[in-house]
Amino acid sequence: MKNCIVAQSGGPTAAINASLLGVIKAVLSSDQFDHIYGAINGIEGILNHNIMDLGSVFQQPYQQSLLKQTPSSYLGSCRFKLPDFHQSDDLYQAIFSFLKEKEIACFFYIGGNDSMDTVDKLSQYASENHINVQVIGIPKTIDNDLPGTDHTPGFGSAAKYIASTVKEIGCDSSVYDLKSVTIVEIMGRNAGWLTASSALARNESFFAPHLIYLPEVPFNINVFLKQVEQKVSLYSNIVVCVSEGIRDENQSYICESASSGLTDTFGHKCLSGTNKVLETLVRQHLGYKARGIELNVCQRCASHIASLTDLEEAENIGAQAVKFAAQGLTGKMLSFRRISEDPYQVQIEAIDIDLAANLEKTVPIEWITPDHCDVTPELIQYCKPLIQGEPVIFMKDGLAIHMIR
Amino acid sequence: MKNCIVAQSGGPTAAINASLLGVIKAVLSSDQFDHIYGAINGIEGILNHNIMDLGSVFQQPYQQSLLKQTPSSYLGSCRFKLPDFHQSDDLYQAIFSFLKEKEIACFFYIGGNDSMDTVDKLSQYASENHINVQVIGIPKTIDNDLPGTDHTPGFGSAAKYIASTVKEIGCDSSVYDLKSVTIVEIMGRNAGWLTASSALARNESFFAPHLIYLPEVPFNINVFLKQVEQKVSLYSNIVVCVSEGIRDENQSYICESASSGLTDTFGHKCLSGTNKVLETLVRQHLGYKARGIELNVCQRCASHIASLTDLEEAENIGAQAVKFAAQGLTGKMLSFRRISEDPYQVQIEAIDIDLAANLEKTVPIEWITPDHCDVTPELIQYCKPLIQGEPVIFMKDGLAIHMIR
């Protein structure tokens, strides 16, 4: 008997279940493994012996399609950091003893930066202790901040949701004959990829978002107000996209910034997001109608408008992990290499896990305009292929059908 | 020469351009009118002589399809209330003199409560002054709060967006093994229709939203916290949908309520929405992970997930307005009467405008459960047919194509 196990970790994406499906289908269509288990709530499922047999649930194409169109992590998730095993290896012993009991030869972990840390540690421990278990990382994160890969599965769908929503908000915000500023706050504490992708909303006759602010460069409130004023004088109704993590010259988050004027005279801070801070600044200093909008978790779970390219790639990278497993791979993360721009084409490779674990890839400064309020055409060209195509979605009573565990 | 003019007013919806298209197509396919004009920014376009020839722009099926899938008001909008003409009729003289100059025999106004007030006043003025111009109201509002009609065009698409999004948020919020409360704030100051429609997200194996609070009944913070506690004990991760306009027993908005604890010791109020107030209460009093989400303008502009039923009905009611115009109708608003539940079927009628103008239809109390934290099956049955079906959407580069004026 030779089995494998798969788990999901970190924040969900619209494509993380497509990667799970890729693993399941590749296992079911080969004779590499006898059983494919799923661990519930990431590595915690292995520690708690909480697993399920995935092969029996996902035999049929219909169930497989439903899994692919389901947002969130089907197997549940966790945020669990393993300790350094040189200091304490109790958990490691527990994990590998359970894997041995279940005759598991390979562990596929679908996750982001933190999960790759787990892959790194487990594979090292196995290697140092001559345990014959492979550990392979499958990337996912809407933030696109994993190094070592052209982009991450999940980013394309989030970018498509953002561009589509900003385009609709741009239409909506321009119906009245007045001066208005709509501020859209987009996820990203340190990496501005998601906010940058809002630029995809533009075309030759549509100019929203008019301003884009990323966390990679310092944010100056006075410069911001001048840039807003200038754009409003040109377009009347403007849309501004900002990363939640924009910071001033002193690295203080704008949403916590004293200079924002949103603390009262006694220094009490209000519980407001970046969008609300900027909304208030625009209203107070420029007198325009202003509205802050936070896109929130819809960025990672709006599977009804997922990118077909993203879903297909996510499934492929999951399937490829199983093929690499047959070659004895361990301690690696799968990655995309873009081998052609036109037509867009990627190749799936495997990189050393320590090139991705705990590291963060931010937007290159040269892809941000010198005035720090927009992105360059290179960035748009990079993002555009990732949002192409729409999946066919199975519906019931007007809503997408989801696969609930 | 006999012409007509059409305008849009109030907040946009995902279906308001479908009604515009209905008017345009019905005019183009009959010989009732020589020209169809559009007034830019509602009645202000007539006052400012700012109009366009719609017949020439929308001759082709492709442009027509694009109009139907474009969110916001293609012609722009306004919030303009005409004075009582018995006190001052300058504006009325200006309006009808311009209509006469352009040989306009009929004015179609697509809008909500306030716009129906305009229809009411203009038609009365025309009648009292023997002016041969018909004025016909075509309803729209996501809020579904217009009386005299089974429902309003625009509501179905907003309800579909809300139910779809709450379902996705429900999936997303349940991935971690902990106790959590996600609070979704939905539009509606006085009428809870939109918030109530979130109940459509549920099915036999999916229970979000677990609690629903509408503005039609008083909201009690202590009762709320007990109801949250009870649902969390059953489901661990719960989703709560609240109308922005929920109020306490004294008719104070919860988002401004002193008892919410979000004013500091000096009485300074924080600029937070209802969702943030409840998020903080849950965190402080119950200790659960809590997250507030405001769906914001996406509720009225997410045309990529519009309801096909809503779009078809909106187009039909626009077309029917032109047919009624041929019969000499004036001072009326078109409305839907539901003539069958199974199969769902509506009939378009015309009602006296004073049955709708300036009035508000709220959710019947008997459709709210006695514990004030949910809706009854009758409400779900009422909403369900309105979100059925998905339109085919023309896309370019991964995004819907919109028709920009």
Interface residues (C-beta under 8 A of the other chain):
Chain A: P12 N41 E44 T70 P71 S72 S73 G76 S77 C78 R79 K160 A163 S164 T165 K167 E168 I169 C171 D172 S173 S174 V175 Y176 D177 L200 A201 N203 S205 F206 L262 D264 F266 H268 C270 L271 S272 K276 T280 R291 I293 E294 N296 V297 C298 R300 C301 A302 S303 H304 I305 S307 K384 I387 Q388 G389 E390 M395 K396 D397 G398 L399 A400 H402 I404
Chain B: P12 N41 E44 T70 P71 S72 S73 G76 S77 C78 R79 K160 A163 S164 T165 K167 E168 I169 C171 D172 S173 S174 V175 Y176 D177 L200 A201 N203 S205 F206 L262 D264 F266 H268 C270 L271 S272 K276 T280 R291 I293 E294 N296 V297 C298 R300 C301 A302 S303 H304 I305 S307 K384 I387 Q388 G389 E390 M395 K396 D397 G398 L399 A400 H402 I404
